Amino acid sequence: MNYSLILQNISEIFIAEDLSPVLKGPHLLIAADENGKISFVGKSEDFRKTEPGFETKFKDVIVDAGNKAVFPGLVDSHTHLVFAATREDEFAMKSRGATYEEIAAAGGGIINSTVKTKKASLEEIVEQASKRLSQLVSYGVTTVEIKSGYGLDTESELKLLTAIAELKKRFPVEIVPTFLGAHAYPPEFKNDHEGYINLINNEMLPEIKARNLAEFADVFCEEGYFSLKETEKLMLRAKELGFGLKLHADEFHSLGGTELAAEMGAASVDHLEAISDLGIKKLAENGVVAGVLPITSVFSRLPFAPARKMAENGVTVALATDMNPGSCMCGFLPLAASLGATQLKLSVEESLKGITINGAKSLKRDKTKGSIEVGKDADIVIMDSSSVAYPIYHFAHNHCEKVFVKGRRIVG
Ligand SMILES: [Zn+2]
C-alpha cells in the first residue's frame, strides 16, 4: 500500500462520529492512501503492526503533528461570500440602531449589493471572493457552500455562479454552489412578484441547470421577501428540475417555510431564530438539518435560534457563518462553534459537530467529508492546542496550524 499522508504524534482527534466523537491519545496516527482517502485512524503502535518500519519506508509522507489536536476539515455550510462590494456605511447605520427593514427601506440591504454586483466585472468579483475564501481556508475550512443572490437578474446571477465555478478551479477545497435568485425582489419587480417568480422558474433555473452551475436552490422566505406561497412555487420548480433544496426561514417571522421545506425533503433550513415548535418537530421527523447562524445573531442583534431545544428534539444542528456583506461580515467559522458552546448551550462536542459532520450533512457531503473515518477524504486540520476543546474555548483566535485536503497539505 502507498500513502499520501501519515500524520503521527497526535494528542487527540475529533473524529466526529456519533457515539464517541473524541479519540484520546497520546501517539495517535492518521494515514491516507494514495487517493487521499483515510485508511487508518488509531494508535501509532497499531499502525506499526500492519506497517512495520513505516517511519523509514514512508518517511517522505510523514508529518509530525507535534502532540497537537486534529480535526476534520471544517465545513462552512452557509455563506454568501461572493459579492462585489462591502457595506460598512450600512454597518454604521446599524450601529446607531437602524433595523434590517429600515436599512432596506433606505435603499440599502441586499439591493445595495445588487447594484454594485451588476457593475462589477466577473474578474473583479472573483478577485474579491478569492481573498475572502483564502481567509476561510486559513481558519481550517475545507468545504464551503457559497450562494449567489446579489444579481437578481439572469445575467448577473449567472455571473455570480460563474465566479463560484471559477473559485472551484482556483482552490483545492470543496465548494458547493447554491442558487439564491430568490434572495429579494429586484426593484423592477417590486409590484410584480409573479413576473420575477416566472423569470426564476422559466429562465434562470433551467439555464443554471443546463450549465450545471448550482447544486442547491434556496429562497428567502420572510415578510417583505418571499411569502410561503411564493416560496412553494419556487421550491416545487427547483425540485422538479433536480436541484437540492435549501431555505432561509424563520429569521424574523415564522411563516411556515420551515414546515413546508421539511415536508419537501430540503437538505437544510437555515436561520430559524423564530422557529415554531411545529417547525422543530417537522425538521426532526424529516431528517432535515437546521442551519444555525449564531454570528449573524451577534452581528445583527437578533435573538439566537433555539439550538439546544432543537438538538434535544432530535434535530441535526449545523453551525455556519452566513458570511455576507450586510447581516454578518465574518467568515471565522470556529467562532460559530464558540457561540454554540456559550450562547446556544450546546456541548463542546455538539458545537464541533456543527462545524464538521453536521455541516457536511447539510450539504449532502457526509459520505466523504466532515469526519475522520476510514474511507472518507483525508481533509484534516491541525490546531495549535493539545485538546480538541481548546480552539473554541480560547475563542475568536485562529488556532489553525496546518490544513490537508485529500492528504495533500494546503496550509502551513
Ligand atoms: Zn444566508
Residues whose N, C-alpha, C, O or C-beta is under 5 A from the ligand:
A	BS01	ZN	D322
